[in-house]
Amino acid sequence: MHDRLTNETIFEDIARLALSEMWTARSKRNLFGNDYDMEQEKWIHPTSSIGAGVDSIFEYMFKSYVYFGGHEYLRSFEAAYGALLQYSRDTTGGYAFYNVHMRSGEVVSSWVDSLSAFFPGLMVLAGDVDGAESAYMLYYHMWNRFRALPERFNLFAREPDIFYYLLRPEFIESTYYLYRATQDPFYLDVGEMILTDLNALMRTSCGFTAMHDVLTHTLEERMDSFVLSETFKYLYLLFDEENPLHKLDNNFVFTTEGHVLLPLSPVRNGSAQYPRSSSFAKRKLLHSEQPPEFINPEIYKVDNIRERLSKLRKSEITTGV
């Protein structure tokens, strides 16, 4: 989006190259690992899941398609999503997504983490509402049992492996998306349950704090920034039927940190567009007063991200930037 507003393409170019490198590094089963070493160009942990370390790539592949309209993003997401449904999802025990080896597709561990609770919301955006409702119930039952969401839960032992809850927003985010898609008041009831538990168990005299142990409900002394930018935002939007966002008939998206990206204006004569009503409308572009008629993508085609960054650094040194 920064590129489209300023006509400086380096940010989108590098993001595309990064995604391209990740996509090239996927397994033959279209699964991603966890933790990729950019210097050695190999996966450090070949475990594929929907949780910490790999979750955002699925979200941004699909949201890039929604926001920018590039069909290559949609094709990549559909291939990756299909692989998760085939290898990671267990339809016999509540539609949980297990951790599997990216090359063999075999299950390597039976725990889920709290970050993976975002995935039902992404399934809603992708149009798989029935699948989202099934996947959502795992996290609902966990919250209903512990009055919070443990950082990691062992599906085999049916007990937490990691006991703290950092006021993470992912479960609430999926609750919001499912309510917007279905208008089922059940999700409002869930939101009320969450709000009640937050106030009863995690509210302090000067804000809210993380829960140290979901079994004993002992507290820590920290409140991360995402609590305001995501957790409370999705709770607020869940109950605010008249919010202007809910009246928009366009493809706005939330970033992984809960920030709203409103649509860019329709493309007319170039890729650098911005809303007429925004503060950018009177702002000079970095390289010209008007967007170019077209941008030749071959100018920015580089096989290696590090090569592109090296050229950028040399350019900055030469120009004195």
C-alpha positions in Angstrom: 0.0 0.0 0.0 2.9 2.3 0.8 4.0 1.9 -2.8 0.6 2.7 -4.3 0.4 5.9 -2.2 3.9 7.2 -3.0 4.8 5.7 -6.3 7.9 4.2 -4.7 7.9 0.6 -5.8 10.8 -0.8 -3.8 8.6 -1.9 -0.8 6.1 -4.0 -2.9 8.9 -5.3 -5.1 10.8 -6.7 -2.1 7.6 -8.1 -0.5 6.8 -9.9 -3.8 10.3 -11.3 -4.0 10.1 -12.5 -0.4 6.8 -14.3 -1.1 8.2 -15.7 -4.3 11.2 -17.1 -2.4 8.9 -18.7 0.2 6.6 -20.1 -2.5 9.6 -21.6 -4.3 10.8 -23.2 -1.1 7.5 -24.9 -0.4 7.4 -28.7 -0.5 6.0 -30.8 -3.3 2.9 -31.1 -1.2 2.5 -27.3 -1.2 3.2 -27.2 2.5 5.4 -24.5 4.2 7.9 -25.2 7.0 8.5 -23.1 10.1 11.5 -20.7 10.3 13.3 -20.2 7.0 17.0 -19.3 6.9 17.4 -16.7 4.2 21.2 -16.9 4.2 21.3 -20.7 3.8 18.1 -20.8 1.8 16.6 -23.7 3.7 14.0 -24.5 6.3 15.2 -24.7 9.9 12.1 -26.4 11.1 10.2 -28.4 8.4 7.0 -28.5 10.5 3.9 -27.2 8.7 0.9 -25.8 10.6 -1.4 -22.8 10.9 0.1 -21.5 14.0 3.1 -19.4 15.2 5.9 -19.0 12.6 3.9 -19.7 9.5 0.4 -18.2 10.1 0.8 -14.8 8.4 1.8 -16.2 5.0 -1.7 -17.7 4.5 -3.3 -14.5 5.7 -1.3 -12.2 3.4 -1.5 -14.4 0.3 -5.3 -14.2 0.5 -5.6 -10.6 1.7 -3.2 -9.5 -1.0 -5.6 -10.9 -3.6 -8.6 -9.2 -1.9 -6.8 -5.9 -1.7 -4.7 -5.7 -4.9 -6.6 -8.1 -7.1 -3.5 -10.1 -8.2 -4.7 -13.6 -9.2 -1.3 -15.1 -8.5 -1.9 -14.5 -4.8 -5.2 -16.3 -5.0 -3.7 -19.3 -6.9 -1.0 -19.6 -4.3 -3.4 -19.4 -1.4 -5.8 -22.0 -2.9 -2.9 -24.4 -3.4 -1.6 -23.9 0.1 -5.1 -24.0 1.6 -5.9 -27.2 -0.2 -2.7 -28.8 1.2 -3.7 -27.9 4.7 -7.1 -29.4 4.3 -5.6 -32.6 2.9 -2.7 -33.1 5.2 -3.1 -31.0 8.4 -6.8 -31.1 9.1 -8.2 -34.0 11.2 -11.9 -34.4 10.4 -12.3 -37.3 13.0 -11.7 -35.3 16.1 -13.2 -31.9 15.8 -11.6 -30.5 12.6 -8.3 -29.6 14.4 -5.3 -28.7 12.3 -2.3 -30.7 13.4 1.4 -30.0 12.9 2.7 -32.1 10.0 6.0 -32.6 8.3 6.1 -30.4 5.2 7.6 -33.1 3.0 5.8 -36.3 4.1 2.6 -34.8 5.3 2.7 -37.0 8.4 1.6 -35.7 11.8 4.6 -34.7 14.0 2.9 -33.3 17.0 -0.7 -33.1 18.4 -0.7 -29.6 20.0 -2.3 -26.4 18.8 -1.3 -22.9 19.8 -3.4 -19.9 20.6 -2.2 -18.1 17.5 -3.9 -20.7 15.3 -7.3 -19.5 16.5 -7.1 -16.8 13.8 -7.6 -19.4 11.0 -11.4 -19.9 11.2 -11.6 -16.1 10.5 -9.4 -16.5 7.4 -11.5 -19.5 6.3 -14.6 -17.2 6.5 -12.9 -14.7 4.2 -12.0 -17.5 1.8 -15.7 -18.5 1.7 -15.4 -21.7 3.7 -17.9 -20.8 6.4 -18.9 -24.3 7.2 -15.3 -25.4 7.7 -14.7 -22.3 9.8 -17.5 -23.0 12.1 -16.2 -26.6 12.7 -12.6 -25.4 13.3 -13.8 -22.6 15.6 -15.5 -25.0 18.1 -12.1 -26.3 19.3 -11.1 -22.9 20.5 -14.5 -22.1 21.9 -14.5 -25.2 24.1 -11.0 -24.4 25.3 -12.1 -20.9 26.3 -15.2 -22.2 27.9 -13.2 -24.6 30.0 -10.3 -22.3 31.1 -12.0 -18.9 30.8 -9.0 -18.0 28.6 -6.9 -19.6 25.8 -3.7 -21.4 26.8 -0.7 -20.6 24.7 -0.4 -24.2 23.7 -2.9 -27.1 24.2 -2.1 -30.8 23.8 -5.0 -32.5 21.9 -3.9 -36.0 22.9 -3.5 -35.3 26.6 -6.4 -32.7 26.5 -4.4 -30.4 28.8 -2.3 -27.3 28.3 1.4 -27.6 27.4 2.0 -23.9 27.9 -0.2 -22.3 30.5 -0.2 -18.5 30.0 -2.7 -16.4 28.1 -1.3 -13.1 26.8 -4.7 -11.5 26.0 -4.2 -12.6 22.4 -6.8 -11.5 19.9 -7.0 -14.4 17.5 -10.0 -16.3 19.0 -11.9 -13.0 19.2 -11.0 -12.1 15.6 -12.5 -15.4 14.4 -15.6 -14.8 16.5 -16.0 -11.4 14.8 -15.6 -12.8 11.3 -18.0 -15.6 11.9 -20.7 -13.3 13.3 -20.4 -10.9 10.3 -20.7 -13.9 8.0 -23.6 -15.7 9.7 -25.3 -13.1 11.9 -25.8 -16.0 14.4 -26.3 -14.6 17.9 -24.3 -17.5 19.3 -21.2 -15.5 18.4 -22.5 -12.5 20.3 -22.9 -14.7 23.3 -19.3 -15.9 22.9 -18.2 -12.3 22.8 -20.1 -11.5 26.0 -18.5 -14.5 27.6 -15.0 -13.3 26.6 -15.7 -9.7 27.8 -17.1 -11.0 31.1 -14.0 -13.1 31.7 -11.6 -10.4 30.7 -13.2 -8.0 33.2 -13.5 -10.5 36.0 -10.2 -12.3 35.7 -7.7 -10.0 33.9 -8.7 -6.4 34.7 -6.5 -4.4 37.1 -6.6 -1.0 38.6 -4.7 0.5 35.7 -5.7 -1.7 32.7 -5.6 -5.3 31.8 -2.9 -7.9 32.3 -1.9 -11.3 30.9 -2.8 -14.5 32.7 0.2 -16.4 33.9 -1.7 -19.8 34.4 -5.1 -20.6 32.9 -5.5 -23.3 35.6 -4.9 -21.2 38.6 -5.9 -17.8 37.0 -2.8 -16.2 38.5 -1.7 -13.0 36.6 1.4 -11.5 35.2 2.4 -7.8 34.9 2.2 -7.1 31.2 -0.2 -5.9 28.6 1.1 -6.1 25.0 0.2 -3.5 22.4 -1.9 -5.9 20.4 -4.4 -5.9 23.2 -5.5 -2.4 22.2 -4.9 -2.7 18.5 -6.6 -6.1 18.0 -8.2 -7.7 21.1 -10.4 -4.8 22.1 -10.9 -3.6 18.6 -12.4 -6.9 17.4 -14.6 -7.0 20.6 -15.8 -3.5 19.9 -16.6 -4.2 16.3 -18.4 -7.4 17.2 -21.0 -5.5 19.1 -21.0 -2.3 17.1 -23.6 -3.1 14.4 -23.7 0.5 13.1 -19.9 0.9 12.6 -19.1 2.5 9.3 -16.9 -0.4 8.4 -19.9 -2.7 8.3 -21.6 -0.5 5.8 -18.8 -0.5 3.2 -19.4 -2.4 0.0 -15.8 -2.8 -0.9 -12.7 -4.9 -0.2 -11.2 -3.4 2.9 -8.9 -5.7 4.9 -7.4 -5.8 8.4 -3.7 -6.3 8.7 -2.3 -9.0 11.0 -2.1 -6.3 13.7 -5.7 -5.3 13.3 -5.2 -2.1 11.3 -7.8 -1.2 8.7 -6.7 -0.8 5.1 -9.4 1.0 3.2 -9.5 0.3 -0.6 -7.3 2.2 -3.0 -9.2 4.1 -5.7 -9.9 2.3 -9.0 -6.8 1.9 -11.1 -7.0 4.3 -14.1 -3.6 4.9 -15.6 -1.0 3.3 -13.3 -0.4 1.3 -10.2 0.2 4.3 -7.9 -3.3 5.3 -6.9 -4.7 6.8 -3.7 -8.2 7.9 -2.5 -9.0 11.4 -3.7 -10.3 12.3 -0.2 -7.1 11.3 1.6 -4.3 13.6 2.8 -2.2 12.1 0.1 -4.3 13.7 -2.6 -2.4 17.0 -2.3 1.0 15.4 -1.7 3.7 15.3 -4.3 4.8 11.9 -5.4 8.4 10.9 -4.8 9.5 10.8 -8.5 6.9 12.9 -10.4 3.7 14.9 -10.0 1.7 12.3 -11.8 1.7 8.5 -11.8 3.4 7.1 -14.9 1.2 5.7 -17.6 2.6 2.2 -16.9 5.4 0.6 -15.0 7.4 -2.1 -16.7 7.7 -4.9 -14.2 10.9 -6.2 -16.0 12.7 -3.2 -14.5 12.2 -4.6 -11.0 12.7 -8.2 -11.8 15.6 -9.6 -9.7 16.2 -13.3 -9.0 17.6 -12.8 -5.6 16.3 -10.5 -2.8 19.7 -10.0 -1.3 21.0 -8.8 -4.7 18.2 -6.3 -4.9 18.8 -5.0 -1.4 22.5 -4.7 -2.1 21.8 -2.6 -5.2 19.4 -0.4 -3.1 22.1 0.1 -0.4 24.7 1.1 -3.1 22.2 3.5 -4.6 21.6 5.1 -1.2 25.3 5.6 -0.7 25.8 7.0 -4.2 22.9 9.5 -3.9 23.8 10.4 -0.3 20.3 9.3 1.0 
